[in-house]
Amino acid sequence: MKRSSLIYGFNPHALCSAGKVFVPVCITPKELGRIGVPARKVERVMQELSRLVQADPTLDEPVVLLGLARQIAAQLL
């Protein structure tokens, strides 16, 4: 096995989020799909939105979260 495949063979974000509890957000994965977030990125966008809501509880409104989700999805795509 090559060393590079060992290093790059796992998701580094999985290690960062291990053991963390995410606050549920008021947006469903179906709504994220409607705004163009691919199914493979929905979980990551939900984690980022949860992190933002934990940092600032005033962001927990559907309109605000959809705008943030669009920006996060644009960065991830």
Long-range contacts (C-beta under 8 A, 24 or more apart in sequence): 13-44, 17-47, 22-46, 22-47, 22-50, 22-51, 23-50, 23-53, 23-54, 24-50, 25-49, 25-50, 25-53, 25-60, 25-65, 26-60, 26-61, 26-62, 26-65, 27-62, 27-65, 27-66, 27-69, 31-66, 32-69, 32-73, 35-66, 35-69, 35-70, 35-73, 36-70, 36-73, 37-69, 37-73, 38-77, 41-73, 41-76, 41-77, 44-76, 45-69, 45-72, 45-73, 45-76, 48-72
